[in-house]
Amino acid sequence: MNLFKFLLIVLAAMLASTIFFPLAAQSPAETLGGHWNVTLRHLELGEMRTSLDFRFSNDSDFKASSHQKAVKNLVGGFKAGSAKLFSKKTMLRTGAFVNLTAGKASLADGKILLSGMLDLVVTPAFQCQGVVEGGRLTIPLVNAKGKTIGVIEGVRADNRGPMDDYSSIVTDLLAAYEARIYNRKVLETKAWKKFERKIKNTGEQAVDDLDLVFGFHSYAKKLPFTHKSLFRTEQPNAGAAQIKQRFAFRAGQVSLEEKTPETVVLRIKSFHCPGRDVDSVMQIVLAKNYQNLIVDIRGNSGGSLEGGITLAKYLVPEETSTGVYLTQKWFNQHPTPPSAAELSTMPAFNKADVLEFLKELDDNGFVVLKARPGMQQFRGKVFLLTDQRSASACEPLTWNFKHSGRVTIVGEPTAGAMLSASSYPLRSGFTAVIPNADYYTPDGSRLDQVGVKPNIQVKSEEALQYVLEQLIEQK
C-alpha cells in the first residue's frame, strides 16, 4: 500500500466518525462554544434576531451574551463605562442586552443540555434550560412564575456583521411617520429632530434587531405624543393582526359589587368588552333601584368604543358631542381644529365598530363622536374613580362626564394617553405603530400627555373609600 492510499483510508475513517458519531469526539465546550445566530421570540418583545457568543471557562461552565457594544451604542461611551464600574445589573456590566450567566452544559444521549440564568433587557433574570440537537440551539423561555413567554432558537454562524440593513429600515420608519403622523407640525419640533438624529445614528450602528427596537423605544420616550412602537414579527399581515388583537373583546372585564342596598360599584377593568356586557350589568343596576352608582375605571388602559358608548347612554340626558379625532388629512387642509360651531355641523359617527371607525378616519380625515341617551336612564348619583393608568378610551369619557356636571370624578388625573394609532408594515418584518389621529374635546382641548383632572383629587387606593365615607354618607 502506498502512502497516498493510506492517507485516503485515514481520511475516510475520520469522516465516518464525524458523520456517525458527531458528538463522540466533541465536548460540550467544543459543540456549544462560539458564535450563534438566534431569533428571540417573545410574547411582548416580538421576534427579534440577535446573536449569542458562548464562552467556556472549562468543559462545562460558560457564559453567553449578545454583542457587548449594545449599551454603549444606546447611551454613549461615558455612561456605559460608568455603568460597568458601578452598576450591579448584568446588562450594564456586560454591555449586552441578552445575558446567560452561571451556565452549565453536559452531554446526554447525543445532545448537549444546558442551563443558566437568563437576563433579558426588559424582564427579571430567570432560570432556563435548553438543548443543542442536530446543530440547532433551542432555549424555551419559562419565567419564574412558570409562564411560557417565548423561545430562543438558532444555529451556529461565522458571520458577525449586521444582521440586516438597519439604515434602510430607519429610512422606511421615518417615511412612514412623514406620511401617517396625525399632524406634520409635530415633525418640526425640537423633540422630533433630536429623535430623528438619534434613530438614524442607531440605524448606522445597529448590529441586530435588539439595537434598533430598544433604541427606538428609548429615544421615543421624549416625543410629544403617545401611542408609538416598533416591533418585528415573522407573521404575515402583522399590523392588521395587531389591530384586531388590540381591540378584541375579552371576558370578565365588567363586574358589579353591592356595597349597601343603595350603593353599587361597577368595575370596568378595560373597555375590551362588548356593549352587551355593560348593558347586562346596567339592567341589574336599574332593576335593583340603586341610588348611588360608583364606576371604577382605575387601571383601565382603554380598548374599543363600544363599551364606553354603551355606558354613556345610561348616563347622558341629551345628545352631546364628545369630541373629534383629526388626521393629517384634516391638518393638511386646516391649520386648526374645528370650532364648536363647525363641530356641531360635522356628521357624527354612529357605529360602535373599530374597523368602521378606522375606515372613516382614512376616508374623511376626521371622526366626530356623540353620546346619545338610551331609552332607560340611571337617575341616581354617579361617581367615577380614576387613576394615572386610566388611559385612552377612558379619557374622553372622563372629560365629558366631568364637564356634564352629571358625574363626580374622584381619584387621580388620567394617563394622558389619548390618540388613535394604527400599525404600518416596514421592511424585514418590522412594523411601526404610529398615532394617525389626534383627539380634541368639544372645547378644542387636547388630552394626550395632559390627561383629565378629577373633581376631587385623592390617592388612587383611597378613592373608593373616600366616596363611600365622605360623599355618599354626607349626602
C-alpha positions in Angstrom: 0.0 0.0 0.0 1.5 3.3 -1.0 1.3 6.5 1.1 -1.4 8.1 -1.0 -3.9 5.1 -0.4 -3.0 5.1 3.3 -3.9 8.7 3.7 -7.2 8.2 1.8 -8.1 5.4 4.2 -7.3 7.5 7.3 -9.3 10.5 5.9 -12.3 8.3 5.2 -12.2 6.9 8.7 -12.2 10.4 10.2 -15.1 11.5 8.1 -17.1 8.4 9.0 -16.5 9.0 12.7 -17.8 12.6 12.5 -20.9 11.5 10.5 -22.0 8.6 12.6 -20.6 9.8 16.0 -20.7 13.6 15.7 -20.6 14.4 19.4 -18.5 11.5 20.5 -15.2 13.4 19.9 -16.6 16.8 20.9 -17.0 18.1 24.4 -19.9 20.5 25.3 -17.5 23.3 25.1 -16.4 22.3 21.5 -20.0 21.8 20.4 -21.6 24.9 22.0 -18.7 27.4 22.3 -18.6 30.2 19.8 -21.0 32.4 17.8 -24.7 31.5 17.2 -27.2 33.5 15.2 -30.6 33.2 17.0 -34.1 34.5 17.0 -35.7 35.7 20.2 -39.4 35.1 20.1 -41.1 36.8 23.0 -44.8 37.4 23.8 -44.2 41.1 24.4 -41.0 41.9 22.5 -41.9 40.2 19.2 -39.5 38.2 17.1 -36.0 39.7 17.0 -32.8 38.4 15.5 -29.7 38.6 17.6 -26.6 36.5 18.3 -25.2 34.7 21.3 -21.5 34.2 22.0 -20.8 31.2 24.3 -17.6 31.5 26.3 -16.4 28.4 28.3 -14.1 28.6 31.3 -13.8 24.8 31.3 -15.5 21.9 29.6 -19.0 22.6 31.2 -19.1 26.1 32.7 -20.0 29.0 30.4 -21.3 32.5 30.0 -23.2 33.8 26.9 -24.3 37.2 25.7 -25.4 39.1 22.7 -23.0 41.7 21.4 -21.4 43.8 24.1 -21.4 47.2 22.5 -25.2 47.4 22.7 -25.4 49.6 25.8 -22.5 51.8 24.6 -24.3 52.4 21.3 -27.5 53.2 23.2 -26.3 55.6 25.9 -22.8 56.6 24.8 -19.4 55.6 25.9 -19.1 57.6 29.1 -22.4 56.4 30.6 -21.7 52.8 29.5 -18.2 52.9 31.1 -19.6 54.3 34.3 -22.3 51.6 34.4 -19.7 48.9 34.1 -17.8 50.2 37.1 -20.6 51.0 39.5 -23.8 49.1 38.4 -24.7 45.6 39.6 -27.1 45.0 36.8 -25.8 42.3 34.4 -26.8 44.2 31.3 -24.9 47.3 32.3 -21.8 45.4 33.5 -21.6 43.3 30.3 -22.9 45.9 27.8 -25.2 43.3 26.2 -29.0 43.2 26.1 -29.2 39.4 26.5 -27.0 37.6 29.0 -26.9 33.9 30.1 -24.9 33.5 33.3 -24.0 30.6 35.6 -24.2 28.4 32.6 -23.7 24.6 32.8 -23.5 22.3 29.8 -23.4 18.5 29.6 -23.6 15.7 27.1 -26.5 13.3 27.3 -28.0 10.9 24.7 -26.2 12.6 21.9 -27.4 16.0 22.9 -25.9 19.0 24.6 -28.1 20.0 27.6 -27.6 23.5 29.0 -28.9 25.6 31.8 -28.3 29.0 33.4 -29.8 32.3 34.5 -31.2 34.2 31.5 -31.3 38.0 31.8 -33.3 39.9 29.1 -33.2 43.6 29.0 -36.9 44.1 29.9 -37.5 41.1 32.3 -36.1 40.0 35.6 -33.5 37.2 35.3 -34.9 33.6 35.5 -33.6 30.1 35.3 -33.7 28.5 31.9 -32.8 25.1 30.3 -32.0 24.4 26.7 -30.7 21.9 24.3 -28.4 21.6 21.2 -29.6 18.8 18.9 -28.9 18.3 15.2 -26.9 21.5 15.1 -29.8 23.6 16.4 -30.0 25.5 19.7 -33.3 25.8 21.5 -33.9 27.5 24.8 -37.6 27.7 25.9 -38.4 30.9 27.9 -40.3 30.0 31.1 -40.2 32.7 33.7 -40.1 32.4 37.5 -43.9 32.2 37.6 -43.9 29.2 35.3 -45.4 31.1 32.4 -44.0 30.4 28.9 -43.1 33.7 27.4 -41.2 32.7 24.3 -38.2 30.8 23.0 -34.7 31.3 21.7 -33.8 29.3 18.6 -30.7 29.4 16.3 -27.8 27.9 14.6 -24.0 28.3 14.7 -22.7 31.0 12.4 -19.5 32.7 11.4 -20.9 36.0 10.3 -20.6 38.7 13.0 -21.7 41.6 10.9 -25.0 43.5 11.0 -28.0 41.1 10.6 -29.9 43.5 8.3 -29.7 46.8 6.5 -30.9 48.8 9.5 -30.3 52.2 7.9 -32.8 51.3 5.2 -35.3 50.2 7.9 -34.9 53.5 9.7 -35.5 55.3 6.3 -38.7 53.4 5.9 -39.7 54.2 9.5 -39.2 57.9 9.1 -41.0 57.9 5.8 -44.0 56.2 7.4 -44.1 58.8 10.1 -44.0 61.6 7.5 -47.0 60.0 5.7 -49.1 58.9 8.7 -48.5 61.1 11.7 -51.7 63.0 12.7 -50.1 66.4 12.1 -46.8 67.1 10.3 -46.1 70.0 12.5 -45.1 67.5 15.1 -42.1 66.6 12.9 -40.9 70.2 13.1 -40.4 70.1 16.9 -37.0 70.0 18.6 -38.0 66.8 20.2 -38.7 65.1 16.9 -35.5 66.4 15.3 -33.5 65.0 18.2 -35.2 61.7 17.9 -34.7 61.6 14.2 -31.0 62.3 14.6 -30.6 59.6 17.2 -32.6 56.9 15.4 -30.6 57.5 12.2 -27.4 57.0 14.2 -28.8 53.8 15.7 -29.6 52.5 12.2 -26.0 53.1 11.2 -24.6 51.4 14.3 -27.1 48.6 14.8 -25.8 45.0 14.7 -29.0 43.2 15.5 -32.8 43.8 15.8 -32.5 44.5 19.5 -30.3 47.5 18.9 -32.9 49.1 16.6 -36.0 48.2 18.7 -34.6 49.2 22.1 -33.0 52.3 20.6 -36.4 53.3 19.2 -38.3 52.9 22.5 -35.6 54.6 24.5 -35.4 57.7 22.3 -39.2 57.8 21.6 -40.0 58.4 25.3 -39.4 62.1 24.9 -41.5 62.6 21.8 -44.5 64.9 22.3 -47.1 62.2 21.8 -48.0 58.7 23.0 -49.1 55.5 21.1 -45.8 54.8 19.3 -44.0 51.5 19.0 -41.7 49.5 16.8 -41.6 45.7 16.7 -40.7 42.8 14.4 -42.6 39.7 13.6 -42.2 36.9 11.0 -46.0 36.6 10.7 -47.7 38.0 7.6 -50.1 40.9 8.0 -48.7 41.6 11.5 -50.2 45.1 11.6 -53.7 44.1 10.8 -53.4 41.2 13.2 -52.2 43.5 16.0 -55.1 45.9 15.5 -57.5 43.0 15.6 -55.9 41.7 18.8 -55.6 45.1 20.4 -59.4 45.7 20.1 -60.6 42.1 20.6 -63.2 41.6 23.2 -62.2 39.8 26.4 -64.3 38.0 29.0 -64.7 39.2 32.6 -64.0 42.9 32.1 -67.2 44.1 33.7 -68.5 43.3 37.2 -70.8 44.6 40.0 -70.2 44.7 43.7 -73.0 45.8 46.0 -71.8 47.9 48.9 -75.2 48.7 50.5 -78.8 48.3 49.3 -78.5 51.8 48.0 -74.9 51.7 46.5 -73.2 49.6 43.9 -69.7 49.6 42.3 -69.4 49.0 38.6 -65.9 47.8 37.9 -64.7 48.1 34.3 -61.2 46.6 34.0 -60.9 47.6 30.4 -63.1 48.6 27.5 -62.2 45.5 25.7 -65.8 44.5 26.5 -68.8 44.2 24.2 -71.7 46.6 24.8 -73.9 43.7 25.8 -71.8 43.2 28.9 -72.3 46.8 30.0 -76.0 46.5 29.2 -76.3 43.4 31.3 -74.9 45.0 34.5 -76.7 48.3 34.0 -80.0 46.4 33.7 -79.3 44.9 37.1 -78.5 48.4 38.5 -81.8 49.7 37.2 -83.8 46.7 38.4 -82.4 46.9 41.9 -83.1 50.7 42.0 -79.7 51.7 43.4 -79.4 55.3 44.3 -75.6 55.6 44.0 -73.5 54.2 41.2 -69.7 54.2 41.5 -68.0 53.4 38.2 -64.4 52.3 38.8 -62.0 52.6 35.8 -58.8 52.7 37.8 -56.1 50.7 35.9 -58.3 50.7 32.8 -55.9 51.1 29.8 -58.7 51.7 27.3 -60.0 49.5 24.5 -62.7 49.8 21.9 -65.5 52.3 21.5 -68.5 50.0 22.2 -68.2 49.7 26.0 -67.9 53.4 26.7 -70.7 54.4 24.2 -73.0 51.8 25.9 -72.3 53.1 29.4 -72.8 56.7 28.3 -76.3 56.1 27.0 -77.5 55.3 30.6 -76.0 58.5 32.0 -76.3 61.3 29.5 -79.7 63.1 29.5 -79.4 64.5 25.9 -77.4 64.1 22.8 -73.9 65.5 23.3 -70.8 65.9 21.1 -68.0 64.1 22.9 -65.1 65.3 20.7 -63.4 64.7 17.4 -60.5 62.7 16.0 -58.4 64.5 13.4 -55.8 63.0 11.0 -53.1 64.5 8.8 -55.7 64.8 6.0 -57.6 67.4 8.1 -54.5 69.3 9.2 -53.1 69.4 5.6 -56.2 71.5 4.7 -57.0 73.3 8.0 -54.5 75.0 10.3 -56.5 74.4 13.5 -59.1 72.0 14.9 -62.8 72.7 14.1 -64.5 75.3 16.3 -67.5 74.4 18.4 -69.8 75.8 15.6 -68.0 73.8 12.9 -68.1 70.7 15.1 -71.9 70.9 15.5 -72.4 70.7 11.7 -70.0 67.8 11.1 -71.5 64.4 10.6 -71.3 62.2 13.6 -70.0 58.6 13.6 -72.7 56.2 14.9 -71.2 52.7 14.7 -69.6 51.0 17.6 -67.2 49.3 15.3 -63.4 49.8 15.4 -62.7 48.9 11.8 -65.5 51.2 10.5 -64.1 53.9 12.7 -60.6 53.5 11.2 -62.1 53.4 7.6 -64.0 56.7 8.3 -60.8 58.3 9.6 -59.0 57.4 6.4 -61.8 58.5 4.1 -62.8 61.8 5.8 -59.8 62.8 7.8 -62.0 63.1 10.9 -64.4 61.3 13.1 -66.9 63.1 15.3 -68.3 61.1 18.2 -71.6 61.8 20.0 -73.1 60.3 23.1 -76.8 59.6 22.8 -79.2 58.9 25.6 -80.9 55.5 25.7 -84.5 54.6 26.4 -83.5 53.8 30.1 -81.6 56.2 32.3 -79.9 55.9 35.7 -81.3 58.8 37.7 -79.2 58.4 40.9 -75.8 59.9 41.9 -72.8 58.8 39.8 -69.1 58.8 40.8 -66.2 57.9 38.5 -62.9 56.6 40.0 -59.8 57.3 38.0 -56.0 57.0 38.4 -52.9 57.6 36.3 -53.4 54.3 34.4 -56.9 55.3 33.3 -56.0 55.8 29.6 -57.1 56.1 26.0 -60.8 55.3 25.7 -61.3 56.2 29.4 -60.2 59.8 28.9 -62.9 61.2 26.6 -65.5 59.5 28.8 -63.9 61.1 31.9 -63.7 64.6 30.4 -67.3 64.5 29.1 -68.7 63.1 32.3 -66.8 65.8 34.3 -68.0 68.7 32.1 -71.6 67.4 32.0 -71.9 68.1 35.8 -73.7 64.7 35.9 -70.8 62.7 37.3 -68.3 63.5 40.1 -64.7 62.4 39.2 -62.7 61.2 42.2 -59.1 59.9 42.3 -56.0 60.9 40.3 -55.6 62.6 36.9 -55.9 60.2 34.0 -52.9 58.9 32.0 -52.8 61.5 29.2 -52.5 58.8 26.5 -55.3 59.8 24.1 -54.7 59.3 20.4 -55.8 56.8 17.8 -52.9 54.7 16.3 -52.5 52.1 13.6 -49.8 49.7 12.6 -47.8 50.1 9.3 -45.5 47.5 7.8 -41.9 48.3 7.1 -39.3 46.0 5.5 -37.8 42.8 7.0 -40.8 42.1 9.1 -40.7 45.3 11.1 -44.0 47.2 12.0 -44.4 50.7 13.2 -47.3 51.8 15.4 -47.9 55.4 14.6 -50.5 57.8 16.1 -52.6 58.7 13.0 -55.3 60.7 14.6 -55.3 63.3 17.5 -58.3 63.7 19.8 -59.8 67.1 20.7 -62.6 67.7 23.2 -65.7 69.7 22.2 -64.0 72.9 23.5 -60.8 72.2 21.4 -58.6 70.9 24.2 -56.0 68.0 23.7 -55.9 65.2 26.2 -52.7 63.4 25.0 -49.9 64.0 27.5 -52.3 66.2 29.5 -55.0 63.9 30.9 -58.1 64.8 32.8 -58.0 66.1 36.4 -60.7 64.8 38.8 -63.2 67.0 40.6 -61.8 65.6 43.9 -58.1 64.5 43.9 -57.2 61.8 46.3 -54.8 58.9 46.2 -56.0 56.1 43.9 -56.1 53.5 46.6 -58.2 55.7 48.8 -60.7 56.9 46.1 -63.4 54.2 46.7 -63.4 54.6 50.4 -63.5 58.4 50.1 -66.7 58.2 48.0 -68.3 55.8 50.4 -67.4 57.7 53.5 -67.2 61.3 52.5 -69.6 61.8 49.6 -72.4 59.3 49.8 -72.8 59.3 53.6 -72.7 63.1 53.8 -75.3 63.4 51.1 
